[in-house]
Amino acid sequence: MNFRVAIVLRKDKLNKIGACPINIRLTFRRKVQYFATTYVVQENEWDAVKSKVVKSKAWSHLESPDRMNFNINSEYNRIYRMV
């Protein structure tokens, strides 16, 4: 089976304060399905190359970036194992 799972920042789904949701994208047979995580971050708090949350100067989240990345990767692994 050819499938791809990736962690992505949905820049097309900005909320009222300009934050973007972090989703997990599953691509299978050229069809795309997005799975929402509970996290939204500003665009400057996202490393697109590493697909990770990074701490910015104006960090306003309750959780640390390390904890957020751990939870996002746990969700990624759960979805990857389902496929």
ABEGO torsion letter per residue (X at the ends): XBBBBBBBBBAAABBAAGBBBBBBBBBBGGBBBBBBBABBBBAAABBAAAGBBBBBABBABABBAAAAAAAAAAAAAAAAAAX
